[in-house]
């Protein structure tokens, strides 16, 4: 039987007309969305939809998830693999870009389909972490003396069941040279009921330090349910960081970004990265010019204490680290 969070995921909106009707918006206002849906399917859980202001076609949460015909426009400099993931595949399901750490593609499933996602074209069906591939990946990590940190990504690793995640995390934890496990996830934001007692028990039992990097782009994503979920994680000693993407018409103002940082801190989370848009095909309408981004960072430094100012970075394929932009 599904748990509450799994039932909420299964009940996600996958039809744009039903979604827009729920938000009291006229689908005709947005034009023909069929082409964009063929490129990248639509999915939004109801707990996230409930934070979108009804009747507001410019809502910053809505704009992150609603397909638009603009996605069909071809632009120079945009590609299917903008950060070089496929070039960094050490083996099936393992990416190694940076020193002493590897990224494990634990699943292709996500709780929500963000239209700017840099992995919207990633061949997840070829990288699925089956039991045999998972065993091989664990052995590869165990036998590589340079690896000290394992990063779980996807998709979203928290879309795995509690039992599957417990098994995977325990196997990684049993590798003595691993000092940190990092989990990149948007699920605590979009379906906060995902932070179950079983997950808390698993995370609290691990030997390596656990870092959870959540993904929130706007303060209104962080309602009281999200805050309660993040507090559960903080109480067991999980280090909570946030990474955002700088998105045109969504969070590209000093007010929006400073409100996000302040709200994150109320939710026991420190701002970590503010990413320039990864230029994946279909996302050009989200892009913010570099000079505008740098001006925003200067404004944030004038408004916020240093520990609430995220690092503005761009990921450049083949580079040994994220590239600071301001």
C-alpha positions in Angstrom: 0.0 0.0 0.0 1.3 3.5 -0.9 2.4 5.8 1.9 0.9 9.3 2.0 3.8 10.8 0.0 3.6 8.1 -2.7 -0.2 8.6 -3.0 0.4 12.4 -3.4 3.0 11.7 -6.1 0.6 9.3 -7.9 -2.1 12.0 -7.8 0.1 14.5 -9.5 -1.3 16.7 -12.3 -0.1 15.3 -15.7 -2.7 17.1 -17.8 -2.2 20.8 -18.3 -5.9 21.5 -18.9 -6.9 19.9 -15.6 -4.0 21.8 -13.9 -5.0 25.2 -15.3 -8.7 24.6 -14.5 -7.6 23.9 -10.9 -5.8 27.2 -10.9 -8.8 29.0 -12.4 -6.8 29.9 -15.5 -8.0 29.7 -19.1 -5.9 27.3 -21.2 -6.5 29.4 -24.3 -4.4 32.2 -22.7 -1.3 30.0 -23.0 -1.8 28.8 -26.6 -1.0 25.4 -28.0 1.1 23.4 -25.6 1.2 20.1 -27.4 4.6 20.5 -29.0 6.2 21.4 -25.7 4.6 18.4 -24.0 5.9 16.1 -26.7 9.4 17.4 -25.9 9.1 17.1 -22.1 6.1 15.8 -20.3 4.2 17.7 -17.6 4.0 16.7 -13.9 3.2 18.8 -10.8 2.1 17.3 -7.4 -0.9 18.8 -5.8 1.0 20.0 -2.6 3.0 22.2 -4.9 0.1 23.3 -7.0 -1.7 24.5 -3.9 1.0 27.1 -3.4 0.4 28.7 -6.8 -1.9 31.7 -6.6 -5.2 30.9 -8.4 -6.0 33.2 -11.3 -2.5 34.5 -11.6 -0.9 33.6 -15.0 2.4 35.3 -13.9 2.8 33.4 -10.6 6.5 32.6 -10.2 5.8 29.0 -9.2 3.5 28.4 -12.1 6.1 29.8 -14.6 8.6 27.1 -13.4 6.4 24.2 -14.4 4.0 25.2 -17.2 5.0 24.1 -20.7 5.0 26.9 -23.3 5.3 27.1 -27.0 8.5 29.1 -26.5 10.2 25.8 -25.7 10.0 24.8 -29.4 12.2 27.8 -30.5 15.8 26.8 -31.4 18.5 29.1 -30.1 22.2 29.1 -30.7 24.3 27.9 -27.8 21.6 25.6 -26.4 22.0 21.8 -26.4 20.6 18.5 -25.1 23.6 18.1 -22.7 24.7 21.6 -21.6 26.9 20.5 -18.6 28.6 17.5 -20.3 27.0 14.8 -18.2 27.4 12.2 -20.9 31.1 13.0 -21.3 31.5 12.5 -17.6 30.1 9.0 -17.4 32.6 6.8 -15.6 30.2 3.9 -16.1 26.5 3.3 -16.2 24.9 5.5 -13.5 28.2 7.0 -12.2 29.3 10.5 -13.2 32.7 11.7 -12.1 33.5 15.3 -12.8 35.3 16.5 -9.7 38.1 15.4 -7.5 37.3 12.8 -4.7 33.6 12.6 -5.3 31.2 10.8 -7.6 27.6 11.3 -8.6 25.3 8.3 -8.6 22.3 8.5 -10.9 20.0 6.7 -8.5 16.8 7.1 -10.5 15.3 8.9 -13.5 12.1 9.7 -11.6 11.3 13.2 -10.4 8.4 14.5 -8.3 8.0 17.6 -10.5 9.0 18.5 -14.1 10.7 21.9 -14.0 10.8 23.3 -17.5 14.4 24.6 -17.2 15.8 21.2 -16.0 19.2 20.6 -17.5 18.6 16.9 -17.5 15.3 17.0 -19.4 17.0 15.3 -22.3 19.1 12.9 -20.3 18.8 9.2 -21.4 17.6 7.9 -18.0 16.2 4.7 -19.5 19.8 3.7 -20.4 21.1 4.6 -16.9 18.4 3.0 -14.7 19.9 1.8 -11.4 18.8 -1.8 -11.5 19.9 -4.2 -8.7 22.8 -5.5 -10.7 23.9 -2.1 -11.9 23.6 -0.8 -8.3 25.8 -3.6 -7.1 28.4 -2.9 -9.8 28.3 0.8 -8.9 28.9 0.2 -5.2 31.8 -2.1 -6.1 33.3 0.6 -8.3 33.0 3.2 -5.6 34.6 0.8 -3.1 37.5 -0.1 -5.3 38.3 3.5 -6.3 40.7 4.9 -3.5 40.2 8.5 -4.6 36.5 8.7 -3.8 35.5 10.2 -0.4 32.1 11.6 -1.1 29.1 10.0 -2.9 26.4 12.3 -4.3 23.0 10.8 -5.0 21.2 12.6 -7.8 18.8 11.7 -10.6 16.0 12.3 -11.2 15.4 12.7 -7.5 16.9 10.1 -5.2 14.1 10.7 -2.6 11.6 9.3 -5.2 13.0 5.9 -4.2 11.0 4.0 -1.5 12.2 4.2 2.1 13.3 0.6 1.9 15.2 0.9 -1.4 16.9 4.1 -0.2 17.8 2.5 3.2 19.5 -0.4 1.4 21.4 1.9 -1.0 22.5 4.4 1.7 23.6 1.6 4.1 25.7 0.0 1.4 27.4 3.3 0.7 27.8 4.0 4.4 29.6 0.6 4.9 32.4 1.7 2.6 34.9 3.0 5.3 36.6 5.6 3.1 33.4 7.5 2.4 33.2 10.5 4.7 30.2 12.3 3.3 27.0 11.3 1.5 25.2 14.1 -0.3 21.6 14.0 -1.5 20.4 16.4 -4.1 16.6 16.6 -4.0 13.6 18.8 -4.7 11.1 16.4 -3.0 11.1 18.0 0.5 10.0 21.2 -1.4 7.3 19.8 -3.6 6.0 16.9 -1.4 7.1 17.6 2.2 5.4 14.4 3.4 8.3 12.6 1.8 10.3 13.2 5.0 8.9 10.2 6.8 9.9 8.7 10.1 11.5 5.8 8.3 13.6 8.1 6.2 14.7 10.1 9.3 15.6 6.8 11.0 17.8 5.8 8.1 19.5 9.1 7.7 20.2 9.3 11.4 21.8 5.9 11.5 24.5 6.5 8.8 28.2 6.8 9.7 29.2 9.4 7.1 28.1 13.0 7.5 24.9 13.6 5.5 24.4 16.7 3.5 21.1 17.4 1.8 21.0 19.9 -1.0 17.5 21.0 -1.6 16.3 23.0 -4.6 14.1 26.0 -4.0 13.9 29.0 -6.3 11.3 31.2 -4.6 10.3 32.0 -1.0 6.7 31.1 -1.7 7.8 27.5 -2.2 8.7 27.3 1.4 5.4 27.0 3.2 4.9 25.8 6.8 4.7 22.1 5.7 8.1 22.4 4.0 9.5 24.2 7.1 8.3 21.3 9.3 9.9 18.7 7.0 13.2 20.5 7.0 13.2 20.9 10.7 12.9 17.1 11.1 16.1 16.8 9.1 17.9 19.5 11.0 17.1 18.0 14.3 19.0 14.8 13.4 22.1 16.8 12.3 21.6 16.8 8.6 23.5 19.7 7.0 20.9 21.5 4.8 21.9 23.6 1.8 19.9 25.1 -1.0 20.7 25.6 -4.6 18.6 27.8 -6.9 18.6 28.6 -10.6 18.4 32.2 -11.6 15.3 32.4 -13.7 13.9 35.3 -15.7 10.5 36.6 -14.4 10.7 34.2 -11.5 13.4 35.2 -9.1 15.6 37.7 -11.0 15.2 40.6 -8.5 17.1 41.5 -5.4 13.8 41.4 -3.5 12.9 37.9 -4.6 16.4 36.5 -3.9 16.8 38.2 -0.5 13.3 37.0 0.6 14.3 33.4 -0.5 17.6 33.6 1.5 15.8 34.9 4.6 13.0 32.2 4.3 15.6 29.5 3.8 17.3 30.5 7.0 14.0 30.3 8.9 13.8 26.7 7.5 17.2 25.7 8.9 18.8 25.9 5.4 21.8 27.9 4.1 21.9 29.3 0.6 24.6 27.5 -1.3 24.6 28.1 -5.1 22.7 30.4 -7.4 23.2 28.8 -10.8 23.2 30.6 -14.0 20.8 28.8 -16.4 22.3 25.6 -17.9 21.5 26.1 -21.5 19.4 23.1 -22.3 17.3 23.1 -25.4 13.8 24.6 -24.7 14.9 26.8 -21.8 16.1 30.0 -23.4 13.2 32.1 -22.1 14.4 31.6 -18.6 17.9 33.0 -19.2 19.2 36.1 -17.3 22.1 38.1 -18.8 25.4 37.7 -16.9 25.8 41.4 -16.3 22.3 41.5 -14.8 23.1 38.5 -12.6 26.2 40.2 -11.3 24.3 43.4 -10.5 21.8 41.3 -8.5 24.7 39.7 -6.5 26.0 43.1 -5.6 22.5 44.2 -4.4 22.3 41.0 -2.3 25.6 41.6 -0.7 24.4 45.1 0.3 21.2 43.6 1.8 22.2 40.4 3.5 24.8 39.1 5.8 27.4 37.1 4.0 26.2 33.7 5.2 22.9 34.3 3.4 24.4 35.3 0.1 24.6 32.3 -2.3 27.5 31.8 -4.7 26.7 32.8 -8.3 28.1 30.0 -10.5 28.0 28.5 -13.9 28.7 24.9 -14.7 30.9 24.6 -17.7 31.4 21.2 -19.3 34.9 19.9 -18.7 35.9 22.3 -16.0 37.2 20.8 -12.7 34.7 22.8 -10.5 31.8 25.2 -10.8 32.9 28.6 -12.2 32.2 31.7 -10.0 30.5 34.5 -11.8 30.6 37.3 -9.3 
